[in-house]
């Protein structure tokens, strides 16, 4: 893992990689400027939302519930405080996790359009004599990502009650996001570089070098704005890993020839 980190960070200074690293960041600023404030204003001030019967009914139920709980002798105020704190903690945890996921997902989509060019930059600098063909196609990759993404979404919906279990909620929902991030980066890069047979042999979770490397990237993506850079770093690191694996595989095949 540390070797991949050193190689990845060493490549950042390359102009061909450096400007690509900031494309998701620049795109995010433009997207937020054009859409973010407009959408936020719509949901906050629009009569369509504010006066929606469902919203009005929910506000009424909340007021009624608070009044009923608060009227309980002696402990009513304490119960309201406990419920308020619990709701704030749950909302905060869920907001941080989902917010970081949305930022990372946006960056992953942008990076997906640059995968081939990033891999070529790494190959030209470090492995200029190495030939690679990869396997599959874009539609096949998108179909696999869609199926896996829906599976993670289903697991998320089925395990929403785990939000009420401290610590477990953070670990579990972080793990769901990591599984999708790992699957996406490995599929994206591996399909470009490796033959299918070799890819199937190396893609498992117990292949700890890429798992630990991508896990550390995903952990860093929870920091503000960091998620915009992690997919590019993931592609660079996994390109190194797969190119070195391809070199070893080709050398072994050559050595076994009579």
N, C-alpha and C positions, 0 to 999 in steps of 0.2 A: 504493500500500500504506500509506504513512504517513498519508494522508488518512483511510483507513478506520480505522486505529488511533486517530487523534485523535477521530473521531466515535464510535467504539465506547467508548473510555474516557470520553468526555464524557457518554455515556448511562448509565454505571454508577450515577451518583448519583441517578438517577430511582428513587423508591421502588418503582414497579411493576416495575422491572428488578432492583433491588438484592436484593429478597427472593427473586426467582426465581433469582438467581445462586447463592444458597446452598442451594437445594433439593437439588441433587445431593450437596453436601457433607453435609448433614444426613441424607439417605437413606443415604449410604455409612456414616456412623457407626452408624446403627440396624442396617443390614444386617450390618456387622462384629460388632456387639455380640450380635445374635441368632444369627447363623449361623457367623461366622468362627471363633470360638474352639471351638465345638462340632465343626466339620469338622476343624480342626487337631488337636484332641484325639483325634478318631476315627482319623485316619491315623497319629498318632504312637503311641497306646497301645492301640488296639483289637487284640485277638487275631486278628480276621478279616484285618487287614492285616499285622500283624507276623509271624504264623505262616502266611501265605499261601505255598503251595508255590513260586510263582514268585519271591516276595521272598526266601525262604530259599535257593533255587537261585542267584539273582543274588548274594547275599551270599557264598555258598560259592565261586562262580566268581571273585568279586573277591578273596577271600582267597587262593585258589589262584594267581591271576595275579600278585598282589603277591609271594607267596612265590617263584614261579618267576623273576620279573624280579629280585627282590632277591638271589637266589642266583647271579646272573651275576657272575663274578669281576671285580673292579676297578670296573666301571661300573654294577653293579646298583643301588647306592644312588642314583647320579646319575640313572639312567633313571627310577627311581621318583619322584625329586624333580621332574624335568622333566615327566613325565606328570601328576603331581599339580597342578603349577602350571598346565599347559595346561588340564586339566579344570576347575580353579577359575576360570580366566579365561573359558572358554567358558560355564560354568554362570552366572557372574556377569553376562556380557553378555546371555545369553539371559534370565536372570531379570529384569534391569532392563527389557529391551525388552518382554517378555511381561507383566511386572507393570504397566508404564505403559500398555500396550495394554488390559489388563483394566479398569484404573481409567477410562481414557478411554471404553471401550466402554460401561461402566456409566453414565457421565455422559451419553453420547450417547443412550442409551435413555431416561433420565429427561428429558433436554432435548427429545427428540422429542415428548413429550406437551405441551410448552409452546411449541412453535414458533409456532403460530398466534397465541397471546396475545402473545408477544414481538414478532412482526411488527406486530401491531396497535398496540402501545405505540409502536414506532418510527414507524409511519405517522401516528398521531394527533399526535405531537409535532412531527415534521419535515415531513410531507407530508399535511396534513389534507384538502386538496382532491383528492388523487389517488385514483382508483378502480382497483382491481385485481381480477382474477378467477382467475388462475392456470390450471392444467390438471391433468388426471389425478385420481387418487384414492388413498386410503391403501393399499388392497390392491395397486394397481399399483406404488406406491413400495416397499412391503415386498418384493414379488416381485423388483424390480430390485436392491434392496439385498442380498437373499439370493443372487441369482445372482452379483453382483459379489463378495460376501463369500466365497462358495465358490471363485471363481476365485482370489482372493488367498490363500486357504487352500491351494489346490492348488499355487500357485507357491511358497508357503512350504515345503510338504512336499517338493517336487521340488528345492528349492535348499538343503536342510538341510546338505549337504556344504560350503556356503560359510561355515558357522560356523567352519570351521577356517582361514579366510583372514583374518588380522588386518586391521582397518580396513574391508576390503570387507564383512565380515559385518555390521558396525554400519551402514554406509551402506545396504546392500541391504535389510536387514530394517526399517530406519527408513523407507525409501522405500515398501515394501509397506504399512506402516501408514499412511503419509501418503496414499497413493493411495486407500485405503478411507475415511479421514477426509474428504478433500477431496470425493470422490464423494458421500458421505453428506450432508454439509452443503449442498453445492450442489444436490443433488437435493431435499432437504428444503425448503430456502428457495425455490429457483427454481420448484418445482412449485406453491407457494402464490401466488407473485407474478406470474410471467411467463406469457404465452401460450406454447404449445408451440413454435411456429415460432421465436420470439425466444430461448427457452431453448436450443434446439438450436444456435443461432448463437453463444451465449455460454458454453457449458459446457465447451469444450475446454481442455486443459492449457495451450495456448499463450496463453490469455487471462491474461496474467501478473499483472494486479492482484489478482484473487481467489486465484490460485495462490500468489503470494508472501505474501499476507496469511494465508491458511490454513496455509501452510508454516511461518510464524513462530509461529503458535498451536500447531501440532503439535510444533514443536521445544521450546516452553516446557512442553508437557504431559509431557515426560520428567522434569521436576523433581517431587519428592514432593508429592502432593496437588494440584498445579497442573492436572493433567488433569481434575479435577472441575469446573473453571470454564471451560475452553477451549471446549466446545461452545456454551455460552450466548453467549460473546463472538463465536464464529464466526457464530451466527445473527444477532446484532445487526449485525455488520459486513457480512455478505452481504445483509441486508435493506436497509441503506443503499445498497449497490452496485446491487442490482436495482431499487430504487425510483428511483434517479437514472437508471438506464438506461431505465426505463419512461417517465420524464418526458421524456428526450431523444427517445425513439422517438415519443411522442405529439406532441411539439412539431414534430418533423420531418414527421410525417404531416399536421399542421395547416397547416404552411407550404407543403406541396406541393399543397394543395387550391386550385382556382381561385377 
